[in-house]
Amino acid sequence: MKTALAERGTQSSRSPQSKRFLFAVFAVSAFILVGVVAFAQQPADRARTEALARRAADRLQALQREADSLASAERTLLGDLRKLEIEREIKAGELTQADAETARVQAEIDATAARMAALQSSEAAERPELRARLVEIYKLGQARYLRLLLSTPDLRRLGQATRTVAALGKLDRDRVASHQRTLAELKATRAALEQHGREVATSRAAAAKAEAGLQRAAQARSDLIRDIDRKRDLNAQLAGELLAAQQKLQATLRELAAGATPAAVAALPLRPFRGDLDWPVNGTVRRRFSRSSSSNGIEIAADEGADARAIHEGVVAFADTFAGFGNLVILEHGSQSFSLYGDLLEVAVRKGARLERGQRVGTVGPMPSGSAGLYFELRVDGQPVDPLQWLKKR
C-alpha cells in the first residue's frame, strides 16, 4: 500500500516536469514552424518587393522623361514669347508713329480748313465791291472809249483814265482768278490730306489689330508656361513621393536579405501613377465622368462574367452589397485614395485582404440598365476624379 502510494506520489511529483517538458517541446516546435513559414515567406516577399521596386524605377524614368519634355516645351514657349514680345513692341512703335502721323495730318487739315475759311470770308467781304466795279465796266461796253472821250475834257487825261479803268478791271479779274486758284489748291490739298489721313487710319487699325493679336498670342503662351510650371511642380512632387517609396522598398529588401522581418508592408503610392494605371476590365467606356451628374465614376461595357481586376495594389476596405452599386468592392490605396468596382456579379475578395495590382476583385455583372458592365470610380485625396485621366491611354 505504501509502495503504491509512494509510486503514485512519485508519479504525481514527476507530472509537472513532464508538462513543462511537453510545453518546451511544443514551444520549440512552434518556433521552428514559424521560422519555416517565415523562411518560406521570405522569397515571396522579396519577389514582391523587387517587383514593386522595378515598377517604381520604371515610373521614375517615365516621370523624368515627362519632366524633360515639359522643360523642352517651356524653353520653346519662352523663345516664342520673346519673339512675340519683340514683334509686339515693333507694332506698338508703329502704332505710336501712326498716332503721331494722324495728329500731324489732322493738324494740317485743320490749318487748311482755316485758310479756306479765311479766304472764303475775305472773298465774301470783297465780293460786293468787285461785283459793283465789274458791273460798271460791263456797262461801259464796247463804247467805253467813246464815252470816256466825251466825258473827258482833256485828251491827256483820256489816256490816263483809259489805262486806269483797264488796270482796275485786270486787277479785279486777277484777284478773282487768284482767289479761285488758291481756293482750288486748298481744296485739293485738303482732299489729299484727308486721303492720307484715311490711309494712316487704315495703317493704324492694322497695327492695332496686329498688336492685339500678338498680345493674345503672348498671353496664351504665358498661360501655357504657367500650366507647364504647375505640371513640373506636380511632376517633381510625385517623383519625390515615388522616390521616398523606392527608398523604403530598398530598405525592405536589405532587411529581407539580412533575414529580418520587415516592420511594414512594402507599397507604392497611387498619385505618381496618374495616366499609367491599368484598366480594371477590358471594354469600352459607355458613360463618362461628369461632376454635374449624380455619378462620380464611369461605366465600362464588358462581357458578363469577365474578370474585374485591381488597378493598383491596396487593401480591401469594403466587399459586400451596397445600395445603388450592387456588389461593390472598395480598395484603399493610402493617402485617402480609393478605387471602387461596382455592379459585380461575383465578389472574389474579403474585407481586409491585401491585393496586388492586376489581382482579381470579382466578375462583371449586369448593370441597372440591363446590359453588362462595370461601374468604376476613383477617388484621390478623398475627392472623385475623372478615371480616364488616370488610366492608360488607349
C-alpha positions as CSV (number, residue, x, y, z in Angstrom):
1,M,0.0,0.0,0.0
2,K,2.7,2.4,1.0
3,T,4.6,1.3,-2.0
4,A,1.6,2.0,-4.2
5,L,1.1,5.4,-2.6
6,A,4.8,6.1,-2.9
7,E,4.7,5.2,-6.6
8,R,1.6,7.5,-7.0
9,G,3.5,10.2,-5.1
10,T,6.4,9.8,-7.3
11,Q,4.3,9.9,-10.5
12,S,2.4,13.0,-9.2
13,S,5.8,14.7,-8.4
14,R,7.0,14.0,-11.9
15,S,3.8,15.2,-13.6
16,P,4.7,18.9,-13.6
17,Q,8.1,18.3,-15.0
18,S,6.6,16.2,-17.8
19,K,4.2,19.0,-18.5
20,R,7.0,21.6,-18.7
21,F,8.9,19.3,-20.9
22,L,6.0,18.9,-23.3
23,F,5.4,22.7,-23.3
24,A,9.0,23.3,-24.1
25,V,8.9,20.7,-26.9
26,F,5.7,22.4,-28.2
27,A,7.2,25.9,-28.0
28,V,10.3,24.8,-29.9
29,S,8.2,23.1,-32.5
30,A,6.1,26.2,-32.9
31,F,9.2,28.4,-33.1
32,I,10.6,26.1,-35.8
33,L,7.3,26.1,-37.6
34,V,7.1,29.9,-37.6
35,G,10.7,30.1,-38.7
36,V,10.0,27.6,-41.5
37,V,6.9,29.7,-42.6
38,A,8.8,32.9,-42.3
39,F,11.7,31.4,-44.3
40,A,9.2,30.1,-46.9
41,Q,7.5,33.5,-47.0
42,Q,10.7,35.5,-47.4
43,P,11.3,34.6,-51.1
44,A,7.7,35.6,-51.9
45,D,8.1,38.9,-50.0
46,R,11.4,39.5,-51.7
47,A,10.0,38.8,-55.1
48,R,7.0,41.1,-54.5
49,T,9.3,43.9,-53.1
50,E,11.7,43.6,-56.1
51,A,8.7,43.8,-58.5
52,L,7.5,46.9,-56.7
53,A,11.0,48.4,-56.8
54,R,11.2,47.8,-60.6
55,R,7.8,49.3,-61.1
56,A,8.9,52.4,-59.1
57,A,12.1,52.7,-61.1
58,D,10.2,52.4,-64.4
59,R,7.7,55.0,-63.3
60,L,10.5,57.3,-62.1
61,Q,12.1,57.1,-65.5
62,A,8.7,57.9,-67.1
63,L,8.3,60.9,-64.8
64,Q,11.9,62.1,-65.7
65,R,11.1,61.8,-69.4
66,E,7.9,63.8,-68.8
67,A,9.9,66.4,-66.8
68,D,12.4,66.7,-69.7
69,S,9.6,67.0,-72.2
70,L,7.9,69.7,-70.1
71,A,11.2,71.6,-69.8
72,S,11.8,71.4,-73.5
73,A,8.3,72.6,-74.2
74,E,8.7,75.5,-71.8
75,R,12.0,76.6,-73.4
76,T,10.3,76.6,-76.8
77,L,7.4,78.6,-75.4
78,L,9.7,81.1,-73.8
79,G,11.5,81.5,-77.1
80,D,8.2,82.1,-78.9
81,L,7.2,84.5,-76.1
82,R,10.3,86.6,-76.5
83,K,9.8,86.8,-80.3
84,L,6.2,87.8,-79.8
85,E,7.2,90.5,-77.3
86,I,9.7,91.9,-79.8
87,E,7.0,91.9,-82.6
88,R,4.5,93.4,-80.2
89,E,7.0,96.2,-79.3
90,I,7.5,96.8,-83.1
91,K,3.8,97.0,-83.6
92,A,3.4,99.3,-80.6
93,G,6.1,101.6,-82.2
94,E,4.2,101.5,-85.5
95,L,1.0,102.4,-83.6
96,T,2.7,105.3,-81.9
97,Q,4.0,106.6,-85.2
98,A,0.6,106.2,-86.8
99,D,-0.9,108.2,-83.9
100,A,1.7,110.9,-84.4
101,E,1.1,110.9,-88.2
102,T,-2.7,111.0,-87.6
103,A,-2.3,114.0,-85.3
104,R,0.0,115.8,-87.8
105,V,-2.3,115.2,-90.7
106,Q,-5.3,116.3,-88.7
107,A,-3.4,119.5,-87.7
108,E,-2.7,120.2,-91.4
109,I,-6.3,119.5,-92.3
110,D,-7.4,121.9,-89.6
111,A,-4.9,124.6,-90.8
112,T,-6.0,124.1,-94.4
113,A,-9.7,124.4,-93.4
114,A,-8.9,127.6,-91.5
115,R,-7.1,129.1,-94.5
116,M,-10.0,128.1,-96.8
117,A,-12.5,129.6,-94.3
118,A,-10.4,132.9,-94.1
119,L,-10.1,133.1,-97.9
120,Q,-13.8,132.4,-98.4
121,S,-14.6,135.1,-95.8
122,S,-12.3,137.6,-97.4
123,E,-13.8,136.8,-100.8
124,A,-17.3,137.2,-99.4
125,A,-16.3,140.6,-97.9
126,E,-14.8,141.8,-101.2
127,R,-17.4,140.3,-103.5
128,P,-19.9,143.4,-103.4
129,E,-17.2,145.9,-104.3
130,L,-15.8,143.7,-107.0
131,R,-19.2,143.0,-108.4
132,A,-20.0,146.7,-108.5
133,R,-16.9,147.6,-110.4
134,L,-17.3,144.7,-112.8
135,V,-20.9,145.9,-113.4
136,E,-19.7,149.4,-114.1
137,I,-17.0,148.1,-116.5
138,Y,-19.6,145.9,-118.2
139,K,-21.9,148.9,-118.6
140,L,-19.2,150.8,-120.5
141,G,-19.3,148.0,-123.1
142,Q,-17.6,148.4,-126.4
143,A,-18.2,152.2,-126.4
144,R,-16.3,152.8,-123.2
145,Y,-13.5,154.7,-125.0
146,L,-16.0,157.0,-126.8
147,R,-17.8,157.7,-123.5
148,L,-14.6,158.4,-121.8
149,L,-13.6,160.7,-124.7
150,L,-16.8,162.6,-124.5
151,S,-16.7,162.8,-120.7
152,T,-13.0,163.9,-120.5
153,P,-12.2,167.5,-121.4
154,D,-8.5,166.8,-121.6
155,L,-7.1,164.4,-124.1
156,R,-4.1,163.6,-121.8
157,R,-6.5,162.6,-119.0
158,L,-8.4,160.4,-121.5
159,G,-5.4,158.1,-121.9
160,Q,-4.8,158.0,-118.2
161,A,-8.4,157.3,-117.5
162,T,-8.4,154.5,-120.1
163,R,-5.4,152.9,-118.6
164,T,-6.8,153.3,-115.1
165,V,-10.0,151.6,-116.0
166,A,-8.2,148.8,-117.8
167,A,-5.8,148.3,-114.9
168,L,-8.6,148.2,-112.4
169,G,-10.5,145.7,-114.4
170,K,-7.5,143.5,-114.8
171,L,-6.7,143.8,-111.2
172,D,-10.2,142.8,-110.2
173,R,-10.1,139.9,-112.6
174,D,-6.7,138.8,-111.4
175,R,-7.8,139.0,-107.8
176,V,-10.9,136.8,-108.5
177,A,-8.8,134.4,-110.5
178,S,-6.2,134.3,-107.8
179,H,-8.9,133.6,-105.1
180,Q,-10.3,130.8,-107.2
181,R,-6.9,129.2,-107.8
182,T,-6.0,129.5,-104.2
183,L,-9.3,128.0,-103.2
184,A,-9.0,125.2,-105.7
185,E,-5.4,124.4,-104.4
186,L,-6.6,124.4,-100.8
187,K,-9.5,122.1,-101.7
188,A,-7.0,119.8,-103.5
189,T,-4.6,120.0,-100.5
190,R,-7.4,119.2,-98.1
191,A,-8.6,116.3,-100.2
192,A,-5.1,114.9,-100.4
193,L,-4.6,115.3,-96.6
194,E,-7.9,113.6,-95.9
195,Q,-6.9,110.7,-98.2
196,H,-3.6,110.4,-96.5
197,G,-5.5,110.6,-93.1
198,R,-7.6,107.7,-94.2
199,E,-4.5,105.7,-95.2
200,V,-2.9,106.4,-91.9
201,A,-6.1,105.4,-90.1
202,T,-6.1,102.1,-92.1
203,S,-2.5,101.5,-91.2
204,R,-3.1,102.4,-87.6
205,A,-6.1,100.0,-87.4
206,A,-4.0,97.2,-88.9
207,A,-1.2,97.9,-86.5
208,A,-3.6,98.0,-83.5
209,K,-5.2,94.7,-84.7
210,A,-1.8,93.1,-85.1
211,E,-0.7,94.3,-81.7
212,A,-3.9,93.0,-80.1
213,G,-3.4,89.6,-81.9
214,L,0.2,89.5,-80.6
215,Q,-0.9,90.4,-77.2
216,R,-3.4,87.5,-77.2
217,A,-0.8,85.1,-78.5
218,A,1.7,86.2,-75.9
219,Q,-1.0,85.8,-73.2
220,A,-1.8,82.3,-74.5
221,R,1.8,81.3,-74.3
222,S,2.2,82.8,-70.8
223,D,-0.8,80.8,-69.7
224,L,0.8,77.7,-71.2
225,I,4.0,78.4,-69.5
226,R,2.2,78.8,-66.1
227,D,0.4,75.5,-66.8
228,I,3.7,73.8,-67.6
229,D,5.2,75.2,-64.4
230,R,2.3,73.8,-62.5
231,K,2.8,70.4,-64.2
232,R,6.5,70.5,-63.5
233,D,5.9,71.2,-59.8
234,L,3.4,68.4,-59.7
235,N,5.8,66.1,-61.5
236,A,8.6,66.9,-59.0
237,Q,6.2,66.3,-56.1
238,L,5.1,62.9,-57.5
239,A,8.7,62.0,-58.2
240,G,9.6,62.9,-54.6
241,E,6.8,60.7,-53.3
242,L,7.8,57.8,-55.5
243,L,11.5,58.2,-54.7
244,A,10.6,58.0,-50.9
245,A,8.6,54.9,-51.6
246,Q,11.5,53.4,-53.6
247,Q,13.9,54.1,-50.7
248,K,11.6,52.2,-48.3
249,L,11.5,49.3,-50.8
250,Q,15.3,49.2,-50.9
251,A,15.3,49.2,-47.1
252,T,12.8,46.4,-47.1
253,L,15.0,44.4,-49.5
254,R,18.0,44.9,-47.2
255,E,16.0,43.7,-44.2
256,L,14.9,40.6,-46.2
257,A,18.5,39.9,-47.3
258,A,19.6,40.1,-43.7
259,G,16.9,37.6,-42.8
260,A,14.9,40.0,-40.7
261,T,11.1,40.5,-41.0
262,P,10.2,43.9,-42.4
263,A,8.5,46.3,-40.0
264,A,5.9,47.4,-42.6
265,V,4.4,46.1,-45.7
266,A,6.0,47.5,-48.9
267,A,3.7,49.6,-51.0
268,L,3.7,52.2,-53.7
269,P,1.6,55.5,-53.6
270,L,-1.1,55.9,-56.2
271,R,-0.7,59.5,-57.2
272,P,2.6,59.1,-59.1
273,F,1.0,56.6,-61.5
274,R,-1.6,59.1,-62.9
275,G,-2.0,58.2,-66.6
276,D,-0.3,54.9,-66.1
277,L,-2.8,52.8,-64.3
278,D,-4.1,49.6,-65.8
279,W,-7.8,49.4,-66.8
280,P,-10.0,47.5,-64.3
281,V,-11.6,45.5,-67.2
282,N,-11.3,45.2,-70.9
283,G,-14.2,47.1,-72.5
284,T,-15.4,50.4,-73.9
285,V,-16.5,53.4,-71.9
286,R,-20.3,53.7,-72.1
287,R,-20.7,56.6,-69.8
288,R,-18.0,59.2,-68.9
289,F,-17.2,61.1,-65.8
290,S,-19.2,64.2,-65.1
291,R,-19.2,66.4,-62.0
292,S,-22.6,67.8,-62.9
293,S,-24.2,64.3,-62.7
294,S,-25.0,62.2,-59.7
295,S,-22.4,59.6,-60.8
296,N,-18.8,60.2,-59.8
297,G,-17.4,57.4,-62.0
298,I,-17.6,55.8,-65.4
299,E,-19.4,52.8,-66.8
300,I,-17.3,50.3,-68.9
301,A,-19.2,48.0,-71.1
302,A,-17.8,44.5,-70.8
303,D,-18.9,40.8,-71.2
304,E,-20.8,39.4,-68.2
305,G,-18.5,37.2,-66.2
306,A,-15.3,39.0,-67.3
307,D,-12.7,39.5,-64.6
308,A,-12.5,42.9,-62.9
309,R,-9.0,43.5,-61.6
310,A,-7.3,45.9,-59.2
311,I,-5.7,48.9,-60.9
312,H,-3.2,49.3,-58.1
313,E,-2.1,47.4,-55.0
314,G,-4.2,48.1,-52.0
315,V,-6.3,46.8,-49.1
316,V,-9.9,45.8,-49.4
317,A,-11.9,48.4,-47.4
318,F,-15.3,47.1,-48.4
319,A,-16.6,43.9,-50.1
320,D,-20.3,43.5,-50.0
321,T,-23.6,44.6,-51.4
322,F,-24.2,48.4,-51.3
323,A,-27.4,50.2,-52.4
324,G,-27.1,51.7,-55.8
325,F,-23.8,49.9,-56.6
326,G,-24.9,46.3,-56.4
327,N,-22.0,44.1,-55.3
328,L,-19.2,46.6,-54.5
329,V,-15.5,46.3,-53.8
330,I,-13.6,49.3,-52.5
331,L,-9.8,49.2,-52.4
332,E,-7.8,51.7,-50.3
333,H,-4.5,52.7,-51.7
334,G,-3.4,55.0,-48.9
335,S,-3.4,58.8,-48.6
336,Q,-7.2,59.0,-48.9
337,S,-7.1,57.3,-52.3
338,F,-9.7,54.7,-53.2
339,S,-10.9,52.7,-56.3
340,L,-14.4,51.4,-56.5
341,Y,-15.7,48.4,-58.5
342,G,-19.5,48.2,-58.7
343,D,-22.2,46.1,-60.2
344,L,-20.2,43.0,-59.8
345,L,-21.7,39.6,-60.5
346,E,-19.4,37.9,-58.0
347,V,-17.1,39.3,-55.3
348,A,-13.8,37.4,-55.1
349,V,-12.2,39.2,-52.1
350,R,-12.9,39.8,-48.5
351,K,-12.5,42.9,-46.4
352,G,-9.0,43.4,-45.0
353,A,-7.3,41.4,-47.7
354,R,-4.3,42.9,-49.4
355,L,-4.4,42.8,-53.2
356,E,-1.7,43.2,-55.8
357,R,-2.0,45.2,-59.0
358,G,-3.9,43.2,-61.5
359,Q,-5.4,40.8,-58.9
360,R,-9.0,39.7,-59.5
361,V,-11.6,41.5,-57.3
362,G,-14.7,39.9,-58.9
363,T,-16.5,39.5,-62.2
364,V,-18.6,41.8,-64.3
365,G,-22.3,41.6,-63.8
366,P,-25.5,43.2,-65.1
367,M,-25.9,47.0,-64.5
368,P,-29.2,48.7,-63.7
369,S,-29.7,49.5,-67.4
370,G,-29.8,45.7,-68.0
371,S,-26.6,45.5,-70.1
372,A,-23.4,44.0,-68.7
373,G,-20.7,46.3,-67.5
374,L,-18.5,47.6,-64.6
375,Y,-19.1,50.8,-62.7
376,F,-15.6,52.2,-61.8
377,E,-14.9,55.2,-59.6
378,L,-11.6,56.7,-58.5
379,R,-11.1,59.0,-55.5
380,V,-7.9,60.8,-54.8
381,D,-7.4,62.8,-51.7
382,G,-10.9,61.9,-50.9
383,Q,-12.3,63.6,-54.0
384,P,-13.8,62.0,-57.1
385,V,-11.6,62.4,-60.2
386,D,-12.0,61.5,-63.8
387,P,-10.7,57.9,-64.1
388,L,-9.8,58.4,-67.8
389,Q,-7.1,60.9,-66.8
390,W,-5.6,58.3,-64.6
391,L,-5.9,55.1,-66.7
392,K,-3.5,54.3,-69.5
393,K,-4.4,55.9,-72.8
394,R,-6.0,53.6,-75.4
